[in-house]
Amino acid sequence: MAGRTKDRELLALARTKKTPALQGIDTCAFQLVEWRSFGNNDVDNFLSKNHSLPWKENLSNSIKHENFVQFGSKISRRVQTELYAELQKDPFQQWNYRSRWREMGDLKLNGELMSKAIQPGNPVRLKNVLIKAVKGQQINVAVIGGSNSAGGKLGTDEKSLDGLFFKVFADWWNKTIGKVTKSFMKSYEVTIGGTGSYFFAFCYKTFIPENQTIDLAFIDASINFNMRGKAEAFEQLTRQVLLYPSVPAILYVNLVSGLGVDPKTKKVVNPRCINLENFGQTEVARHYGITSFSLKEVLCRKEDDEWTAVVTNMAGSDGRHIGIKAHALISMLMIDYIRGVFDQVLNDLSNGNITYRFAPLPELLSLKRDTEVLKQPLCWTRMTPNIFKDLHRPNIQIQITQNDGFAPYGSFRDERSSDGNTNTDMRTDAQGGWGTWRRYSSIKFRFYVPSVSSSYNTRSVIILTRTSGNGGKAEVRLDEEKNKTIYINTKSIYGQTRLDTVATRVKPGYHTITFRTVCKGNFLVSGVVVGPPDFERRKVI
């Protein structure tokens, strides 16, 4: 009994502890009463009175959109009372797994580990979302991530994808919050295997319906990274999502791959629990005040400044992707955190006067030059989170003007099909593009780079390719400038989406990109993206 009491105390600490990096941030107070939008003059007046920070355009763009600031409306006392009662119930008795995992110990959790695994940021954006929920409005969630969020091995191992962490969380939400307030969750899944933060930073918006409000974003990007990008790509994605017009709250889902035993070697694949948290992700979370849920804090232990995997039975059958129990663990961390923040919101409502504070984006952390920061990125790609739906809305159009040996690949699903060529993992994410296996194949793309409202008025042009064990090699050039030819080799032990800059400081107008393979192998062009003037990167994901 004493142990359970200690666990409750530690859980309370996890829900209320503050992030040191947020102390002292200049913020602006909002009085929340009935939803309406600020006009342009309102924003300018508000900013001139409350801010001397150089991020006026960011805050202005955010505040101008709907569903952010509240003035006026009463929320039913009955709804508040019923919601409070629902949130006091044991979540292990509310979720789908109540007959399978009935308490924290069943998930290798205790109060101390949960306190470490839930790393709170600034809850203000989330509180605005929860106010919307209390008013009975639908909550739209963007799920951005790689193969674990796309399904990993769940379809093969469990014959269902219902155990994905965000689906378990949404199911709990709909049965508790939704039951009382009629505020239900709808997810927009932008999840593609072997794909890292840079791709999503450039392209995630093109997979979300036009003018769609997004309230919450779950970002799973701790696994798919490389040493060239590290946390820089992750910061670019974070800024892009924070600047989404409807001002969503972000929650980081920090997974760890390879915590299981490899079926062939019989050894733990990733015994040191290496993920992006080793290379700056935690600092990005603190800098931007974003809450993180860390799987590493539960399944690994840190001794003498070194992490070691101690729980190795929560992986999928391949030993690499997380298994259903790890998904359940993450969803329970999310449930507990949301319950804690909801408690705060209901207490604020009971006092009759809600004053929340919202901070503009802080200064850059990883990037040193403004000309490397993504602003109005453009994306065309044949990759998709759902091969059965036409989701992609490219904001740059590609025309094929010459082709000798390349063919359109509608689906390129690495090592995920049975011998009968029938997919067995239930996943819908797929690779696509223009590809060839032949040597000396060639293809030319024509596209238009629009002008931008900046003093530079130039852009960078970047190619997306897919690596594989049978990868090929090609020479690539912009506008037939032979002295600026680059070579892209897509042979790798990993199947990943890779970015390579072809040219920087490209002027507005029509341009062409020519690909010519120089050896046999699978060379797949997955997309073309256009970024800031000095975005010069090679072999990043």
C-alpha positions in Angstrom: 0.0 0.0 0.0 2.9 2.3 0.8 4.4 1.6 -2.6 1.2 2.6 -4.4 1.0 5.8 -2.3 4.6 6.6 -3.4 3.7 5.9 -7.0 0.7 8.3 -6.8 2.9 11.1 -5.3 5.5 10.6 -8.1 2.7 10.7 -10.7 1.5 14.0 -9.3 5.0 15.3 -9.6 5.3 14.1 -13.2 2.1 16.0 -14.1 3.0 19.3 -12.5 6.8 19.6 -12.7 8.0 22.6 -14.7 10.6 22.8 -17.4 13.5 25.0 -16.3 14.1 26.2 -19.8 10.7 27.9 -19.8 11.3 30.1 -16.8 11.8 33.7 -17.7 10.4 33.4 -21.2 8.6 36.6 -22.2 5.0 35.5 -22.8 1.7 37.2 -23.4 -1.4 36.6 -21.3 -4.7 35.6 -23.0 -8.1 35.8 -21.3 -10.1 32.8 -22.5 -13.8 33.3 -22.8 -15.5 32.8 -26.3 -13.7 31.7 -29.5 -13.0 34.4 -32.1 -10.1 35.5 -34.2 -7.9 38.5 -33.9 -7.9 41.0 -36.7 -4.6 42.3 -38.2 -4.9 45.5 -36.1 -5.6 43.6 -33.0 -2.5 41.6 -33.5 -0.3 44.6 -34.2 -1.6 46.4 -31.1 -1.2 43.4 -28.9 2.3 42.8 -30.1 3.4 46.4 -29.7 2.3 46.4 -26.1 3.6 43.0 -25.1 6.7 42.1 -27.1 10.1 43.4 -28.1 11.1 40.0 -29.6 12.0 39.8 -33.4 9.4 37.1 -34.1 6.4 39.3 -34.7 5.6 37.7 -38.1 5.4 34.2 -36.5 3.1 35.2 -33.7 1.0 37.3 -36.0 0.4 34.5 -38.4 -0.4 32.1 -35.6 -2.8 34.4 -33.7 -4.8 35.4 -36.8 -6.2 31.9 -37.3 -9.4 30.5 -35.8 -9.8 28.6 -32.5 -7.0 30.1 -30.6 -8.2 32.9 -28.3 -11.4 32.7 -26.4 -13.7 35.5 -25.2 -16.9 35.0 -23.5 -18.9 31.6 -23.5 -20.0 29.6 -20.5 -19.2 25.9 -20.2 -21.8 23.7 -18.6 -21.1 23.0 -15.0 -22.5 19.5 -15.5 -19.9 18.8 -18.2 -17.1 20.0 -16.0 -18.4 17.8 -13.1 -18.8 14.7 -15.2 -15.5 15.2 -16.9 -13.7 15.6 -13.6 -15.3 12.4 -12.3 -14.2 10.5 -15.5 -10.6 11.7 -15.1 -10.4 10.5 -11.5 -11.0 6.9 -12.6 -8.2 4.4 -13.1 -7.2 4.6 -16.8 -6.2 0.9 -16.6 -9.9 0.2 -16.1 -10.9 2.5 -19.0 -8.7 1.5 -21.9 -9.0 -1.5 -24.3 -6.3 -3.5 -22.5 -8.0 -3.6 -19.1 -8.1 -7.4 -19.2 -4.5 -7.7 -20.5 -2.5 -5.1 -18.6 -4.3 -4.0 -15.5 -1.8 -1.9 -13.6 1.5 -0.1 -14.1 3.7 -3.1 -13.1 2.2 -5.1 -16.1 3.9 -2.5 -18.4 7.2 -2.5 -16.4 6.1 0.9 -15.0 6.1 2.5 -11.6 5.7 6.0 -10.4 9.4 6.8 -10.6 9.9 5.6 -14.1 6.7 7.3 -15.3 8.0 10.6 -13.8 11.2 10.2 -15.8 9.5 9.1 -19.0 7.0 12.0 -19.1 9.1 15.1 -19.7 6.7 18.0 -19.5 7.1 21.2 -21.6 5.0 24.3 -21.8 1.3 23.1 -21.7 -0.3 26.3 -23.0 -1.0 25.2 -26.6 -2.3 21.9 -25.2 -4.6 23.7 -22.7 -6.1 25.6 -25.6 -6.8 22.3 -27.3 -8.4 20.9 -24.1 -10.6 24.0 -23.8 -11.8 23.2 -27.3 -12.5 19.6 -26.2 -14.5 20.8 -23.2 -16.7 22.8 -25.6 -17.4 19.6 -27.5 -15.4 20.3 -30.7 -13.6 17.7 -32.7 -9.9 17.3 -32.1 -7.8 16.8 -35.2 -4.5 15.0 -34.7 -1.6 14.8 -37.2 0.6 11.7 -36.6 4.0 12.2 -38.2 6.5 9.4 -38.1 8.4 6.5 -39.6 7.8 2.7 -39.7 6.8 2.3 -36.1 3.9 4.8 -36.5 3.1 3.2 -39.8 2.6 -0.2 -38.2 6.0 -1.7 -37.9 5.5 -5.5 -37.4 2.1 -5.2 -35.6 0.2 -6.4 -38.6 2.3 -9.5 -38.9 2.6 -10.2 -35.1 -0.9 -9.1 -34.0 -3.0 -9.4 -37.2 -4.2 -5.9 -36.5 -2.9 -2.3 -36.4 -5.4 -1.2 -33.6 -2.5 -1.4 -31.1 -0.7 1.6 -32.6 0.0 4.0 -29.7 -2.0 6.9 -31.2 -5.0 4.6 -31.9 -5.0 3.3 -28.3 -4.7 6.9 -27.0 -7.6 8.1 -29.3 -9.7 5.1 -28.2 -9.3 6.1 -24.5 -10.0 9.7 -25.3 -13.2 8.9 -27.2 -14.5 6.6 -24.5 -13.8 9.1 -21.7 -13.5 12.7 -22.9 -15.7 12.1 -25.9 -18.4 10.3 -23.9 -18.9 13.3 -21.7 -18.2 16.3 -24.1 -18.9 14.7 -27.5 -15.4 15.9 -28.5 -13.9 13.0 -30.5 -10.5 12.6 -32.1 -9.8 12.2 -35.8 -6.3 11.4 -37.0 -4.4 12.4 -40.1 -1.6 9.9 -40.5 1.6 11.1 -42.3 3.7 7.9 -41.5 6.2 6.4 -43.9 8.8 3.8 -43.1 12.5 4.7 -43.3 11.7 8.4 -43.5 13.3 11.1 -41.4 12.6 14.6 -40.2 13.8 16.4 -43.3 11.3 14.7 -45.6 8.4 15.5 -43.2 9.7 19.1 -42.7 9.4 19.7 -46.4 6.4 17.6 -47.2 4.1 16.8 -44.3 1.6 19.6 -45.1 1.1 18.2 -48.6 -0.5 15.1 -47.1 -3.0 17.0 -44.9 -6.3 18.2 -46.6 -6.2 21.9 -47.6 -7.3 24.3 -44.9 -7.7 21.5 -42.4 -7.4 22.6 -38.8 -4.8 20.5 -36.8 -5.0 20.7 -33.0 -2.4 18.1 -31.9 0.7 16.7 -33.6 2.4 13.5 -32.4 5.9 13.5 -33.8 7.8 10.1 -33.8 11.2 11.0 -35.2 13.7 9.6 -32.7 14.8 6.6 -34.7 15.1 7.7 -38.4 18.1 10.0 -38.4 21.7 10.0 -39.3 24.9 11.7 -38.1 24.8 14.3 -40.8 21.4 15.6 -39.8 21.2 14.8 -36.1 18.8 17.2 -34.3 19.0 19.9 -37.0 16.4 18.2 -39.2 14.3 17.5 -36.1 14.3 21.3 -35.3 13.3 22.2 -38.8 10.3 19.8 -38.6 9.4 21.2 -35.2 9.4 24.8 -36.4 7.3 23.8 -39.5 4.6 22.2 -37.3 4.6 25.0 -34.7 4.0 27.4 -37.5 1.0 25.5 -38.9 -1.9 28.0 -39.3 -4.1 26.5 -36.5 -1.3 26.6 -33.9 -1.2 22.9 -32.9 0.2 21.6 -29.7 3.1 19.1 -30.3 3.9 16.0 -28.3 7.2 14.1 -29.0 7.0 10.3 -29.0 10.6 9.2 -28.4 10.9 5.6 -29.4 14.0 3.4 -29.5 14.6 0.8 -32.2 16.3 -2.6 -31.9 15.5 -3.3 -28.2 14.7 -6.9 -29.1 16.7 -9.9 -30.1 17.7 -10.3 -33.7 16.2 -13.6 -35.0 19.5 -14.4 -36.8 22.2 -13.3 -34.4 20.2 -14.0 -31.2 21.7 -10.7 -29.8 20.0 -7.5 -28.8 20.1 -5.2 -31.9 20.6 -1.9 -30.1 22.0 -2.8 -26.6 23.0 0.9 -26.0 19.6 2.3 -26.7 20.9 4.8 -29.2 18.3 7.2 -30.6 18.1 10.9 -31.4 17.9 11.6 -27.6 21.7 10.9 -27.7 22.2 13.7 -30.2 20.3 16.7 -29.2 16.6 15.9 -29.3 16.2 16.6 -25.5 17.7 20.0 -26.0 15.3 20.8 -28.8 12.4 19.8 -26.6 13.6 22.1 -23.8 14.3 24.9 -26.2 10.8 24.8 -27.7 9.0 23.8 -24.5 7.6 20.6 -25.9 6.5 17.6 -23.9 8.3 14.3 -24.6 7.4 10.7 -23.8 10.6 8.7 -23.6 10.6 4.9 -24.1 14.3 4.8 -23.3 13.6 5.9 -19.7 11.5 2.8 -19.1 13.2 0.1 -21.1 16.8 1.1 -20.6 19.0 2.1 -17.6 21.8 4.7 -17.4 24.9 3.8 -15.5 28.3 5.6 -15.6 26.9 7.9 -18.3 26.0 5.0 -20.6 22.6 3.5 -21.5 21.9 -0.2 -21.5 18.8 -2.1 -22.7 17.3 -4.0 -19.7 13.8 -4.8 -21.0 14.2 -6.7 -24.3 10.8 -8.4 -24.7 8.8 -5.4 -26.0 10.0 -5.5 -29.5 8.3 -6.9 -32.6 9.2 -10.3 -34.1 12.1 -8.7 -36.1 13.8 -7.4 -32.9 13.8 -3.9 -34.4 10.4 -2.3 -34.4 8.6 -1.8 -31.1 5.9 -4.4 -30.2 2.3 -4.0 -29.0 3.3 -3.8 -25.4 5.7 -0.9 -26.0 2.9 0.9 -28.0 0.6 0.3 -25.0 3.2 1.7 -22.6 3.6 4.9 -24.7 -0.1 5.4 -24.9 -0.4 5.1 -21.1 2.2 7.7 -20.7 0.2 10.0 -23.0 -3.0 9.2 -21.2 -1.5 10.0 -17.8 -0.1 13.3 -19.0 -3.3 14.4 -20.6 -5.3 13.6 -17.5 -2.9 15.8 -15.5 -3.2 18.8 -17.8 -7.0 18.3 -18.0 -7.1 18.5 -14.2 -5.4 21.9 -14.4 -7.8 23.1 -17.1 -10.8 22.1 -15.1 -9.5 23.7 -11.9 -9.0 26.9 -14.0 -12.5 26.7 -15.3 -13.9 26.2 -11.8 -12.2 29.4 -10.7 -14.1 31.2 -13.5 -11.2 33.1 -15.0 -8.7 31.4 -17.3 -5.5 33.2 -18.1 -3.0 31.3 -20.3 0.3 32.5 -21.6 1.6 31.9 -25.2 5.2 32.5 -26.3 6.4 33.2 -29.8 9.0 30.9 -31.3 12.3 31.2 -29.7 15.5 31.8 -31.5 17.1 29.1 -33.6 19.0 26.4 -31.7 20.9 24.1 -34.2 20.9 26.4 -37.3 23.1 29.4 -37.4 22.0 31.1 -40.6 18.5 32.3 -41.5 19.1 31.4 -45.1 19.1 27.7 -44.1 15.8 27.7 -42.3 12.8 26.3 -44.1 10.2 28.9 -45.1 7.4 28.0 -47.6 9.0 24.7 -48.6 7.8 23.1 -51.9 7.3 19.3 -52.3 6.5 16.8 -55.1 6.8 13.1 -54.2 5.5 9.7 -55.1 5.9 8.4 -51.5 2.7 8.0 -49.6 1.4 7.1 -46.1 -1.6 5.4 -47.7 -1.3 3.7 -51.1 -5.1 3.3 -51.3 -5.8 7.1 -51.1 -4.8 10.0 -53.2 -3.5 12.2 -50.3 -0.6 14.1 -51.8 -1.2 17.7 -52.8 2.1 18.7 -54.5 2.9 22.4 -54.4 5.4 22.1 -57.1 4.5 20.4 -60.4 6.9 18.1 -62.3 6.9 17.5 -66.0 8.8 14.6 -67.7 10.4 16.1 -70.8 12.8 13.2 -71.7 12.8 9.5 -70.6 15.0 6.6 -71.7 14.7 3.6 -69.5 12.9 4.9 -66.4 9.5 3.7 -65.4 6.9 4.9 -62.9 7.0 2.9 -59.7 3.6 3.1 -57.9 4.7 1.0 -54.9 8.1 0.1 -53.7 7.7 -1.9 -50.5 11.0 -3.1 -49.2 11.1 -6.6 -47.8 7.5 -6.5 -46.7 5.8 -8.9 -49.1 5.2 -12.6 -49.0 6.5 -14.9 -51.8 3.2 -14.4 -53.5 3.8 -10.7 -53.7 0.9 -10.0 -51.4 1.5 -7.6 -48.5 1.2 -9.3 -45.1 1.9 -6.6 -42.6 -1.3 -4.6 -43.1 0.6 -1.4 -43.6 -0.4 1.2 -46.2 2.7 3.3 -46.5 4.6 2.8 -49.7 7.5 4.2 -51.8 7.0 5.4 -55.4 8.7 7.5 -58.0 10.6 7.1 -61.3 13.0 4.2 -61.2 15.3 2.0 -63.3 17.6 -1.0 -62.9 19.5 -0.3 -66.1 22.8 1.4 -66.7 22.8 4.5 -68.8 19.1 5.1 -68.3 18.2 8.8 -68.2 15.2 11.0 -67.4 14.7 14.8 -67.3 12.3 16.7 -65.0 11.1 20.2 -65.8 9.6 22.4 -63.0 9.0 26.0 -61.9 10.6 27.7 -58.9 8.4 30.7 -57.8 9.8 33.9 -56.5 9.6 34.5 -52.7 9.2 37.6 -50.7 12.7 37.9 -49.3 15.8 39.9 -50.1 17.4 36.7 -51.4 14.7 35.6 -53.8 16.6 32.4 -54.5 16.0 28.8 -53.5 17.7 25.5 -53.1 16.7 22.4 -55.1 16.9 19.0 -53.4 16.4 15.4 -54.7 14.7 12.6 -52.8 15.9 9.1 -53.5 15.3 5.7 -51.9 18.3 3.6 -50.7 18.3 -0.2 -50.7 20.7 -3.1 -50.7 20.5 -3.3 -54.5 20.9 0.5 -55.0 22.3 2.1 -58.1 24.3 5.2 -58.9 23.5 8.2 -61.1 24.9 11.6 -62.1 22.5 14.4 -61.5 22.7 18.0 -62.8 20.5 21.1 -62.8 20.0 22.9 -66.1 22.6 20.9 -67.9 25.4 22.6 -66.0 28.0 19.9 -66.3 30.5 21.6 -63.9 27.9 21.3 -61.1 27.1 17.6 -61.6 26.7 15.6 -58.4 26.6 11.8 -58.0 24.0 10.0 -55.9 24.7 6.4 -54.8 21.6 4.7 -53.4 23.2 1.4 -52.3 22.8 1.0 -48.5 22.1 -1.7 -46.0 19.1 0.4 -44.9 16.0 1.3 -46.9 15.7 5.0 -46.3 14.6 8.2 -48.0 17.6 10.3 -48.6 17.9 14.0 -49.5 20.7 15.5 -51.6 21.0 19.1 -52.6 21.6 19.6 -56.3 22.0 23.4 -56.3 21.7 26.4 -54.0 20.8 30.0 -54.8 18.6 29.0 -57.7 16.8 31.9 -59.3 13.0 31.9 -59.9 11.8 30.5 -63.2 11.7 27.2 -65.1 14.5 24.7 -64.5 15.4 21.1 -65.4 17.0 18.2 -63.5 18.6 15.4 -65.5 19.4 12.0 -64.1 21.7 9.5 -65.8 22.5 6.2 -64.2 26.2 5.1 -64.4 25.9 1.5 -63.1 23.3 -1.2 -62.7 21.1 -1.2 -59.6 17.8 0.0 -58.3 17.8 3.8 -58.7 14.5 5.3 -57.5 13.8 9.1 -57.7 11.2 9.6 -55.0 10.7 13.3 -55.2 11.9 16.9 -55.6 11.7 19.6 -52.9 12.6 23.3 -52.9 14.0 24.9 -49.8 15.8 28.0 -48.5 18.7 29.7 -50.4 21.6 28.0 -48.6 20.2 24.6 -47.7 23.2 22.6 -48.9 22.9 19.0 -47.5 24.1 15.6 -48.8 23.0 12.1 -47.7 20.6 13.3 -45.0 17.3 11.7 -44.1 
